[in-house]
Amino acid sequence: MKKYFYVYRITNVIENKHYYGYRSSKTQPHLDLGIKYFSSSSDKKFIKDQKETPKNYKYIIIKECKNKKEALLLEIKLHQKFNVSKNKNFYNLANQTSIGFSTEGVHLTNKRKEEISIFFSGRKQTQDHIQKRSAKIKGEANGMYSTNFLEKWISQVGEEIALIEYQKFLEENRNGKNNPMYGKFGKNHGAAQTYNLTGNGLDELYFCGNDIKQRVEELCINWNTLRQYSAKRKSYKGFILKFVKR
């Protein structure tokens, strides 16, 4: 029996909150997602709400992949791009990596912190233990000791993912909250446009620049290149973008 591998996005259209995931299934994706399968999230409330109020959710198959590796790599790219573990607009609690899930952004409850504190309280540590722990933190026993961070990251997750993360870091001041124009351009802005993305079986309408850019990134299409081609009424990778000033 054929096995399908795909990357998907689930969106709560009421809260504008998303979930990115990867799935392998014996059922065709469009007959699986939102029908039999409601994500790999550990948030039971999120799963239950999808089943009880399906009209509040939108399901998108971002890409059907040839194998697990291809699907996993795309999921990693999307998790890194939107930093889903720390982004309040996502249900994801962890970022997928090539070696498993990163728990960055997962917060401990006060109860769990108290349990950890009780566990370690009163535990005597020998001087040898203290010295070894210190060496791991700031000495040669530390895996990062005398090592370039980017090189270390490349050795762990591969050059492609490491460079994506590095590029995101470089763009933070330009596209993030450090930019003085952050949050000042929205769908109600006077220069806002309506975007229509068509091609390869898609015909989607967007009223917000951030939304269309996110969709284009999901499809692994360069935003600037797509705009240049569309301005000349030419398709790029099978897609064409039409925009009209509102």
N, C-alpha and C positions, 0 to 999 in steps of 0.2 A: 504493500500500500504506500502511495506517495506521501511524503511528509513535507509540510509547508513551514517556511521560516519567514517571519515578518516582524517589522517594527511598527508600532502603533502609537497613537496619541488619543487619550480620552480627555474631553473637555467638559467641565461643568459650566454650561452657558449662563447660568444664573450668577455664579460666583466668579466666573472667568478664571477658573483654576484648572490646571492640567496634570496629566500623568503620562510619562513616557515609559514604554516598556518593549521588551522583546518576547516573542512567542514562537514556539514550535508546536505544530498541530497536525493532526491527520485530517482535519476539516479545512476546507477552503477558508481563507481569512475573512471574507465578507459574510460567511455563514457562521463564523466562530465568534469574532469580536462583538461584544454587546448582546450576544444571543446565548452562547454557551459559556463564554469567557469574559470576565469583568476585571481583569488585571491581576498581577502578582502582588499587589499591595497587601500589607499586613493590617491595613486600616479596615476593620470589619464594617465600620459605619459607612465608609466610602463604597464598599462593595454592596452593602444592603440598600443604600440610597439609589444606586444605579438600577437595581432590580425593582424597587418600589416606584421610582419616578423616572423612567427611561426618557421622557420628553425633555428632561433637564440636562441631558448629556448628548454630546456629539462624538462620534467615533470615526477616526480617520486611519486608514492603512497608509502609512507613510511610504513604505516600500516592501515589496515581496523580494526576498533575497534567495540566492542560490543555495546557501548553506548557513550553518549556525555561526561560523566565524564572521561572515560578511554582515549578518544581522547584528551580532554582538558589537562589532566595530562601529556600526552606525549608531547603535544605542549609546555607546561610550561617547561618541562625538557630540550627540545631542545633550547628554547629561553634562558634559564638560562645557559645552557652549552656553547653556542656560544655568549652569551651576545649581541643579535642581535640589540638592540636599539643603541649600541655604536660601533658596528662592521661595518666598511665601506664596507665590502663585502656582506652586506645584505640590502635589500630594506625595511625591517621592521623598523618602527620608534618607536615602543614601545615593551616592553617585556610583554608577557601574564603572569598573575598571577592568583592564585585561586580566587581572589576577583575582578578581572577585569584587565584592562591594566595599566601598569606602564608607565608614560610619561618620565621616565628617559632617557636622551639622545636626547629628542626632543628640538631643539634649537629655541628660539624666534627670529623672524626677527627684524631688526632695526626699521621697521615701527611699529611692535607690541610693542616693548619696549618703543617707543616714545608715543604710545597711552596710555600705562599703566602709564607712567610718568606724562602725562597730566591729567589723571584721578585722581591721588593721589596728584598732586601739589595743594597747597592752601587749602587742607582739614585739618581743625583744629582738633586736637586730645586732649581730656581731659586728665588730669593727671591720672585719674582712668583707662582710656583706655590704656595709656602708661604702667602703672604698670601691668595690666592684660596681655598685650602682652609680657612684659618682663618675667613674671612668666611662660608663656607658653613655652618660649624659653629656660630658664635656671633654672626654679624652679620646685616645686612639681607638678605643673599643666602640665608639660611636660610629655607625655606618656612614655618617656624613662628614667625619673628621677629614680635613684637608681634601675635600671633594667638591667640585663645582656642582651646584644644585641641579642645573639643567642636565648635566651629564649623568648625574645619579638618577634623575627621573627618567631619562631616555633609557638607561640600562634596565629600569624596572618595568616600564610600560610601553617602551618602544618610541621611536623618533616621531612618528606621526601624531600620536596622542600628546606627547610632551610638547611639541611645537604648537599644537592647538591651545594648550593651557598657557604657554608662554605668550602667544599672540593675544589671548584674552587678557592677560596681565598688562600687556603694553597698551591695550585699548581702553582700559578701565577709566583713565583720566579723560579720555575723549568721549566715551559713550556712557560712563557711569555717573554716579551722584556727584563726583568732583567737578563735573562740567556745569558751569553756571546756568546753562540752558536746559539742564536736566528737568524733565517733567513739564516744560512750558509749551511743548508742541504736542497737541492731541487731536482727536477726531473732530473737535469743535473749533479748531483753529481756523482762521480765515483762509489760510493757504492749503487747508486739508483737501485731499482728493479721494475719489472713489476708484478702487482698483479692481480690475476684472482679469483674473488669471485663467487662461484657457490652454488646452493642449494635452495630448496623451490621455484623453478620456476625462479630463478635469474641466470644470466650468464653475469657478468660485468667485464670489464677490466679497470685497473687503472695504471697510470704511475707515480703517486705521492703518497708518504706515507701519507701526510696530507689528501688527498682526500679519500683514502681507510679507514683511521681511522675515518673520519667524517661519511662515509657510515655505518661502523660497529656500531658506536655510535647511529646512527639513528635507527638501527635494535635492539638496546638494547642488544648488544653482547659485552662481555668483550674482548678487543683487545688481551691482553696477553694470555688469555685462548684459544682463537681461534687460535693464532699462535702456541701454544704448541700442541694442538690437530692436527693441520694441519701438523706440523713437523713429526708427527707419522702417517700421512696419514689417520687421523680419522676425522669425521665430528663432529661439535659442534653446537648443536641446529639446526641441519639440514643443516649447512653450512660448506664448506671447502674452505680453502684459499691456492692457489698455487702461489709461487713466484719464479722468475728467475732473477738472477743478469744480468744487461745489460752491 
